[in-house]
Amino acid sequence: MKSKYSMKFIVLFIGNLLFSNFLLVDEEVNVYTSRHYDSDTQLYEDFTEETGIKVNIISAKGKALIERLRSEGANSPADVFITVDAGNLWKVQDYGLFTAIKSKKIESTVPKIYRDENNEWIALAKRARVIFFNKGKYSFEDLENLSYEDLSSENWRNKLAIRSSNNLYNQSLVASLIARYGEEYTENWAKGLVKNFSRKPQGNDRAQIIAVANNEADLAIANSYYLGLMLSGKKGEKQLSAGKKVNILFPSQKTNGAHINISGGGILKASKNYENAVKFLEFMVSEKAQKHLVENTYEYPINSKVKPSKIISQFGTDFKEDSLNVSSFGKFNSAALKLMDRVGWQ
């Protein structure tokens, strides 16, 4: 016959085991991310070191992750969704998959323009979609008043390099114009833009910058941080050499300001680790995390206390940003896609 002491030991053992398992489940955060930077891994490790909360990562393209979240529904293990375009954040919200992020730290750090009005998603970093030109061909004085609207002018016939219409950054740029000017104006603008392509759209943003460096195009539209990656030497000597030949022009400085997109995230309604998810996003906009981001990905910080990387700062940091709320990129994404197809933007 077992003594009452051994029975008590068994009960305590089982209780401790269950409690330990609960802690293991509780002290984690599951993140679905379409950010493809190896340097982000260090951020996740730093977060775990500071909080004891393990970060489990599922990485894939934004569209694939959104479809996965939709199919998983309330059974999704995801706590946080991170992506690299405001349009994707809007889609997840439109499907009703996000919940409000309750955090005074986040509200005081992330400007209203870079978070949903109900705080269902927030920006983690900013990305300026700018104009690149060859230093040997143009000066800032030649181009200082250039706007996105001007790029459809006959002055730039066969002189522009840009990615294809299936690129989210371009879709968001077009969506922003629809939000501001309407479809009729934007379609006429896009028709002129397509006529100005120096070649059939091909390659990523760095390919457009390289085209300008090699005089295959006079101007290119691309995100600023790509030049940071090239000038860092992380992409090889060829891209470093090309990067040294070009300059950045921030468009529309006399009018609406440079088009800004974001890398951002939100907490899923199905989250089983809500508090940990809030702590994770708070960490991502902290000074420590923001410094790591700007020095490794060359994006612009969302935290005003952090300065951009020196590599990017050399091109200017006090430029005028478009004040249009980035949520419009998602709202008008479908209209932008149809419009781009109509004008023959491949």
N, C-alpha and C positions, 0 to 999 in steps of 0.2 A: 504494500500500500504506500502510495506516495505521500510524503509529508506535506503539510500546508506551506512549508517554506519553499520546497521545490516547485509547487504549483504557483506560488507567488512569483518565483523566478521566471517561470515559463510565461506567465502573463506579462511581466515587465519586459521580457525579451521580445515578445510579439509586439507589444506596444511601442517599444523603441524602434523596432524594425519598420513598423508602419509609419511612425513619425519621421524616420530617416528617409523613407521613400517619398513621403509628402514633401519634405524639404528639397529633395532632388528634383521633383517635378516643379515645385514653386520657384526655385532659384534658377530659372532659365528664361530665355526669351527666344522665340523662333522668328527668324527674319527671312522673308522672301525679298530678294534684291536683284535688280537688273543693272546695278552698278558693276562694272567689270574691272575694277582697279585692285590689283594685288595689295596695294598699300592700305586698303580698307581693313584688311585682316589684322593689321597692327592696332587699329582703332578698337576692334572688337576685343582683342586681347587686353588692351588697356582698360576697357570698360569692365571686363571680368575681374581684373586685378583690383580695381577700385571698389567694386560692389559685391563681388562673389557670385554674380549672376552669369551663368554660362550663355554664350550666344551660339545658337544653332542656325546655320546658313543654308538656304536653298537659293541657288543662283541660276538665272536663265534670262532670256529676253523678256522685255516688259509684256508684250502681247501674250506670250506663252504663260507667264505667271498670272496674268489677269484671267485667262481662260481656266487655269488651274483653280484659282480662288473661287470662280463662279461654280465650277463643277463640285468643289468640296463643300461649298456653302457653310452651314453652321457647324459642319464636322471638320472644318479646316484647322490644322494645327498652327497655322500662321498667327503671329501676334502683330507683326509689323510688316508693312509693304513699303519698299523703297524703290524708286524709279528715277529716270533721268529726263523726264519731260512732264511739264504741268498737264499736258493733255491726258497722259496715262493716269495721273492722280484723279483728274476729273471723271474719267471713265469708271474707276473703281468706286468713287463716291456716287456716281449716277446709278450704279448697280445696287446701291444701298449696302455696301460691304464695310464701310468705315464707321467708326464711332467717334464721338468728340474726345479730344485730347484735353484733359483737365490739368493744366499746369500753369501757375503764375510765372514760373521761370521762363517757359517757352513764350508766353504772351509778352513778357517784358523784353525778350531777346529778338524775336522774329517780327519784323514790321507787318502791319495788317495786310499790306498789298501782297505779301508773300506767304499768306496762310488763308485757308478757307474762313469765311465769315463765321462759321460754326466751329472752327478749329478742328475740322475732321481731317485735315492734312496741313503740313507745313513745309516750307522750303528748308533745305539743309545747306545749300550752296547756290550761288547765282552763276549764270552762263550768258555772256554777251554774244549775240550773233552780229558780227561786225564785217567790215570791208577790209580786204587785204590788197595792197598794191606793191609793185616793185620799186624799191628805193632808187634804182637807176633810171627809172622812167618817169616817175612823178614825185612831186613834193607835196607836203601838207597844204601849202598855199594853193596848189592846183586843184585840190579836192576838198578843201575845208568846209564848204557848204553843201557837200553831197548828202543826199537823203536816200532812203530806200525807194521812195517814189521816183527819184531821178533815174534809177537804174533801168527803167523801161524806155528811156529816151533814145532816139536814133543816134545820139552822140556815142552810145556804147554798143553800136551794132557789131556783133561777132566778137565782143571783147570780154564777155563775162563767163566765169567758171563757177558752177554750183552743182550740188548733189541732185540726185533724182527726186521725183515727187513722192517716192515711198519713204523718204527720210522724215522722221517725226519733227526734227528741228525746222525743216522747210515748211512742213504742214502747219506748224505753230506760227511761223512768221506770216504765212498767208492768212491764217485764222485771225491773227491780230489785226491785219488790215481790213478783213471783213467786219470785225467787231467795231472798228473805228469809222470806216468809210462805206460799208455795205458791199454787197456782191457785185453790183454792176461796175462800180469804180474798180474794184479789185480785179475783176475779170479782164477789164481793159488794160490794167497795169500788167497783169500776168501775160497777156498776149504780147505786149511789147518786150517783156523780160525774156520770154522764150526766143524771140527773134534775135535777141542780143547774146545768146549762148555762143561761146567760141567753139564748142564741141558738144557732142551728145553727153548728157550727165553721166558721170562714171566715178567710181571710187568714193572714199570717205572724205571727211573735211580736210585732212592733211593732203590728200591728192589735189584738192582745189588750190591750196596754198602753194604746193610744189609747181602747179601749172603756171601760177603767176611768177614764181621764182625763175622758171625756165622760159618765160616770155611766150607761153602758149595761150595766155589770157592776160588782159590788162588788170582786171579786177576779179576778186573771188569773194564769195560770201561763205563764211565759216565761223565756228565758235572760237572765241579768243583763246581758250585754254589749250587748244590744239597747238598753237604756236609755242606756248609754254612747254609742252611736252617735247616739241621739236628742238627748242633751244636748250633744253636741259641735257640733251645728249642721250636721253634714254631710248630714243628711236633710231640711233645710229648716226654715223658721220654724214651720210647723204642728206638726211633730213635736217641735221644740224646746219649744214652748209646752205640748204635751201631756206631755212628759217632766218638766217642772217641777211638774206637778200630782200626780205619783205618788211613792210610796216603795217601797223593797224590804224585804221581810221574808224572812229566811232561815228556812225551815220546820224543824220537828223538832229544835230546838236542845236540848230536854230529853230527846230519845230518840236516834234514829240519826244525826241531822245532815242537812244539806242535800244533795240529790242532785247529784252531780258527774259531768258527762260530759266528754269530751275532744276536742280536735283532735289527731290523731296521725299517725304514719307508720311504715313498715317498708321493708325492703329485699327486693326480689323475688329468688327463687331463680334466675331466669333472667338476673339482672344481669350485664352484661359489664363493668361499671365499679364493682365492689364497694368498693374502697378509697375511690374518690371519693364513693360513696354514704354511706359511714361518715363521711367528713369533712363531708359536707353535713348530715347529721343532728346531728353534733357541733356544727356551727355554729348550727343552728336552736335548740339548747337553751343556747347560750352567752349570757352576760350581754348582749352587744351586740344579738343578735337578739331576745332576750326583751324587752328594753326597747322595741325597735321594735314588737313585737307588741302589748304592753299599751297603748302610747300610740296605736296606730292601729286596733286591733280591739276593745280594751277587754275582752279575755279576761283570765283570771288566769294569772300566770306559773307555769311548771312548775319554773323555777329559783328556789330559795329566796332567792337573793341579790338578786333583783329584786322591787321593790314594784309593786303594781297601779297603774294610772293613777289620778291624783287624782280624776278624774270618778267612777270606780267606788269608790275608797277612802272617799269620803264616806259610803257606805252601810254601811261596816264591812269589816274585813279579818281579824278574828280569830274568825269564825264557825266553828262545828263542821261538818266535812265528813263525809259518809257514808263509812265505812271499807270498804264493799262493793267488791270488786275489779270494775273496769269490764268485764272480760272476760265477766261474767255477762250483760251487756246483749245480747251476740250469741248466747250459748248459749240464752237464753230468748226471743229475738226472735220466732220462729215461734209459740210458745205465746202470746205477748203479742198478736200480730196476730189470731190466732183468737179469743182472749178478747174483744178490743175489738170484733170483728165480732159476737160473740154478744150483747153487751150493747147493741148499737145505737149505738156510738160512730162517728159518720159521719166 
